Amino acid sequence: MNIACLGYGVVGKGVVEMFTNDSRINIKHILVRNLEECPLAVATLDIQDILNDESVDCVVEMMGGIDFPYHCIKESLLRGKHVVTSNKAVMAAHYEELLTLAKEHHVQLRLEASVGGGIPWIHSLLQQVRIGNVYRIEGIFNGTTNYIFDQMHTRHEEYSKILKEAQSLGYAESDPSSDVDGYDIQRKLMISSSIAYKTVVDMTKFTLASMRNIQLSDILYFEKYGFRCRYFATSFVEDGKYFGSVEPTLFEQTTQPACVSVNHNLTILYHDTLGVLQLVGQGAGRYPTANAVVQDILDVYEEKWSNIQMEKELTYDDSLSNTRLCICTSEEGLDVFDAYLVRKEQVGHRYYGWTMDLDNETKCQLVNEASKKDNSFFYAVVR
Ligand SMILES: NC(=O)c1ccc[n+]([C@@H]2O[C@H](COP(=O)([O-])OP(=O)(O)OC[C@H]3O[C@@H](n4cnc5c(N)ncnc54)[C@H](OP(=O)(O)O)[C@@H]3O)[C@@H](O)[C@H]2O)c1
């Protein structure tokens, strides 16, 4: 089978390397921005070389970004080429349109590497939705932020120091917003939830809380009560309605999420006959991610079709969620929550409060108000 690779970076190089001397797959083109990036003769600067080449069966998008990958994926599908992508940003932004286009043109659009890196998460979801219902998914979908929380707990260092270290290790980008403000996880939760519930979920409705205000003193406070903090995503369906959130969350130290170390991911699905399935592994990195892309390419080669469905109509419902919070703030921030607290404490200059169960609307209102009074306000859901 002839393939064309778009992008020759961390993931692209891994994929090309894994197909060296593999007689099943012939890499006909590699799209790069600069020919010096890639020493191979198949490198090209022009996407038209790929789109116009009728012998290319499958286009493998590994560039990142949204607009240009969208154009490349759409044009490939329109010309009857299968597409494999590792790009969650373009898929979350154009999920319904691109999958519909693939169906209409009788080609595959596969996206295993876009969520969970090397963990066969999308594969597991697609297998389980063939029979019965997945009604809840949750987990740790971002290795960079897990590394930050995990190392803050393990080594008792401040957020800024661990973030710099994550950047020097290549885990975090120089602008870390997409990781630490939750947008990367929001996109992964959108893709996973849409597949799990056979619909197209609206990710802008998810409750999203940044982790960037976490302080070492908060971590020490959580530990005093036997908790560890993780950046956790959850979505579930009930009676034709769904809810989703991405929030720092406290787990008792012996539980599975609390034990997910360094930059590993944890993905969990709840199914009405299987029960609970938990997968732990490398959510990023050259070879784990390339492995997921290669699995997708081989499935196209072996004519194994993935069947992503979108026919269910579900509505978003904020009132499905009730959560308890631990808030970390100033005296003014604490006052906002006063009527809802079951316990409060002061440690140095920081005030801590534990809330009763809050419905999501009340929670979001209180969080907004407290954040206005205290720009260092942080909260975690208590599980
Ligand atoms: N790295 C991971 O562990 C991982 C894990 C899961 C998913 N992903 C996803 O996989 C995708 C690729 O990630 P990556 O880490 O491999 O990124 P990367 O190292 O930055 O590689 C992307 C490559 O694509 C090239 N590129 C970008 N725009 C291009 C264009 N218009 N024409 C030609 N080449 C272009 C870039 O060239 P320039 O350097 O010149 O811009 C770069 O060489 C992203 O969507 C990412 O979210 C990555």
The ligand as a MOL file (V3000), in Angstrom:
LIG
                    3D

  0  0  0     0  0            999 V3000
M  V30 BEGIN CTAB
M  V30 COUNTS 48 52 0 0 0
M  V30 BEGIN ATOM
M  V30 1 N 4.5770 14.1980 20.1280 0
M  V30 2 C 3.7250 13.3910 20.7190 0
M  V30 3 O 4.0800 12.6490 21.6440 0
M  V30 4 C 2.3020 13.3050 20.2520 0
M  V30 5 C 1.4140 12.4240 20.8890 0
M  V30 6 C 0.0960 12.3080 20.4270 0
M  V30 7 C -0.3270 13.1090 19.3810 0
M  V30 8 N 0.5550 13.9950 18.8170 0 CHG=1
M  V30 9 C 0.0650 14.8300 17.7120 0
M  V30 10 O 0.7790 14.5100 16.5330 0
M  V30 11 C 0.9330 15.6800 15.7310 0
M  V30 12 C 2.4210 15.9060 15.4510 0
M  V30 13 O 3.0910 16.0770 16.6760 0
M  V30 14 P 4.6740 16.1210 16.7530 0
M  V30 15 O 5.0110 16.0620 18.1860 0
M  V30 16 O 5.2900 15.1440 15.8300 0 CHG=-1
M  V30 17 O 4.9660 17.6140 16.2250 0
M  V30 18 P 6.3230 18.1760 15.6540 0
M  V30 19 O 7.4980 17.4780 16.2360 0
M  V30 20 O 6.2580 19.6690 15.7830 0
M  V30 21 O 6.2550 17.7630 14.1150 0
M  V30 22 C 5.3660 18.3270 13.2100 0
M  V30 23 C 6.1010 18.4450 11.9060 0
M  V30 24 O 5.1700 18.8560 10.9100 0
M  V30 25 C 5.7660 19.9150 10.1760 0
M  V30 26 N 4.7700 20.7950 9.6100 0
M  V30 27 C 3.9270 21.6230 10.2460 0
M  V30 28 N 3.1840 22.2980 9.3710 0
M  V30 29 C 3.5950 21.9140 8.1400 0
M  V30 30 C 3.2260 22.2730 6.8230 0
M  V30 31 N 2.3070 23.2100 6.6070 0
M  V30 32 N 3.8470 21.6650 5.7980 0
M  V30 33 C 4.8020 20.7510 6.0110 0
M  V30 34 N 5.1950 20.3630 7.2470 0
M  V30 35 C 4.6020 20.9470 8.3050 0
M  V30 36 C 6.6170 20.6600 11.1880 0
M  V30 37 O 7.5880 21.4330 10.5210 0
M  V30 38 P 8.1510 22.7660 11.2350 0
M  V30 39 O 9.0240 22.2600 12.3370 0
M  V30 40 O 8.8890 23.4380 10.1340 0
M  V30 41 O 6.9900 23.5270 11.7320 0
M  V30 42 C 7.2280 19.4940 11.9710 0
M  V30 43 O 8.3690 18.9780 11.3690 0
M  V30 44 C 0.2500 16.8100 16.5190 0
M  V30 45 O -1.0680 16.9660 16.0740 0
M  V30 46 C 0.2640 16.3150 17.9530 0
M  V30 47 O -0.7850 16.8440 18.7300 0
M  V30 48 C 1.8390 14.0990 19.2090 0
M  V30 END ATOM
M  V30 BEGIN BOND
M  V30 1 1 1 2
M  V30 2 2 2 3
M  V30 3 1 2 4
M  V30 4 1 4 5
M  V30 5 2 4 48
M  V30 6 2 5 6
M  V30 7 1 6 7
M  V30 8 2 7 8
M  V30 9 1 8 9
M  V30 10 1 8 48
M  V30 11 1 9 10
M  V30 12 1 9 46
M  V30 13 1 10 11
M  V30 14 1 11 12
M  V30 15 1 11 44
M  V30 16 1 12 13
M  V30 17 1 13 14
M  V30 18 2 14 15
M  V30 19 1 14 16
M  V30 20 1 14 17
M  V30 21 1 17 18
M  V30 22 2 18 19
M  V30 23 1 18 20
M  V30 24 1 18 21
M  V30 25 1 21 22
M  V30 26 1 22 23
M  V30 27 1 23 24
M  V30 28 1 23 42
M  V30 29 1 24 25
M  V30 30 1 25 26
M  V30 31 1 25 36
M  V30 32 1 26 27
M  V30 33 1 26 35
M  V30 34 2 27 28
M  V30 35 1 28 29
M  V30 36 1 29 30
M  V30 37 2 29 35
M  V30 38 1 30 31
M  V30 39 2 30 32
M  V30 40 1 32 33
M  V30 41 2 33 34
M  V30 42 1 34 35
M  V30 43 1 36 37
M  V30 44 1 36 42
M  V30 45 1 37 38
M  V30 46 2 38 39
M  V30 47 1 38 40
M  V30 48 1 38 41
M  V30 49 1 42 43
M  V30 50 1 44 45
M  V30 51 1 44 46
M  V30 52 1 46 47
M  V30 END BOND
M  V30 END CTAB
M  END
